[in-house]
Amino acid sequence: MSRWEQQGGADLQLPRPGRTLKAILLILLGLWLMFAMALNWANADPAIFQLLAGNTEAIASGQIWRLFTAPWLHSPSEPWHVVGSMLGLYFLGVSLEQSWGGRRFAFFLLWSGVLAYFCQFLGELLLPAGVAARMSTGYWFGAIPVIESIAVAWALNFRGQTVRLFFVLPVTARGLLAFVIGFSVLRLIAVQQTPEGLIAPFGGLAAGWLLGGGTPSPLRRLYLKYRYAQLEREAAAERKERASRSKKAPFSVIEGGRGRRDDERKGGGGSSSLH
């Protein structure tokens, strides 16, 4: 996508996603089609869908898998919910996948979704009941918080560049960052009920910075500093232990076998010859 922008978009070529992004787009669409057909046409029990959606009480009772599955679900009765997520992934994710590689890109998408919805869970758990009730409709799901993570990561990794969303709206990295943050704040003020909830987008913004705000990411840099400090402490403790052992057991000269044989020749060897 960044290469397409640098060429001015004159050839109007679509950005080409890599294998990881293609697989994710197909999974999102496939899951939506499966639940849409099952719930809208096969009269399946909605509890099947709700079992995978995020829910604060259920997660607090031990159903941790909901944090991992919620980002992959989209409203079976609203096609734009999944289409909007796929477009966001497509237009902003190609550049990141090309820059990071498929492995890091997949790691980023997985954990940004988990962190975003963990914030939703934690917020509803800690806020007063009256306020928490306004933060979601009870169940929360969708990839929009992940899209906001991608937007933050793209803005921080491609400073000064411009992305033309949907081939129409040119947006700079700084403008994109201001838009996603501002829109999340406006939705919170308006208490606009969305499938994702009102706290998860802010978790997505934070995850975008922690996991994607540079190479290495801020979270990775923090971990490396921690490991370096840990290794320094271990090395200092080892040096201290060695110094302590050397004081308790000073060096002594140990005679070798050759020295003993020479002494025997000088002393004991002569007396044996008298016999």
Secondary structure as GFF3:
##gff-version 3
##sequence-region A 1 275
A	DSSP	alpha_helix	2	6	.	.	.	ID=ss1
A	DSSP	alpha_helix	19	40	.	.	.	ID=ss2
A	DSSP	alpha_helix	47	50	.	.	.	ID=ss3
A	DSSP	alpha_helix	56	60	.	.	.	ID=ss4
A	DSSP	alpha_helix	65	69	.	.	.	ID=ss5
A	DSSP	three_ten_helix	70	72	.	.	.	ID=ss6
A	DSSP	alpha_helix	79	100	.	.	.	ID=ss7
A	DSSP	alpha_helix	102	126	.	.	.	ID=ss8
A	DSSP	alpha_helix	129	132	.	.	.	ID=ss9
A	DSSP	alpha_helix	144	157	.	.	.	ID=ss10
A	DSSP	beta_strand	162	165	.	.	.	ID=ss11
A	DSSP	beta_strand	169	172	.	.	.	ID=ss12
A	DSSP	alpha_helix	173	190	.	.	.	ID=ss13
A	DSSP	alpha_helix	200	212	.	.	.	ID=ss14
A	DSSP	alpha_helix	218	248	.	.	.	ID=ss15
A	DSSP	alpha_helix	257	266	.	.	.	ID=ss16
A	DSSP	alpha_helix	268	273	.	.	.	ID=ss17
###
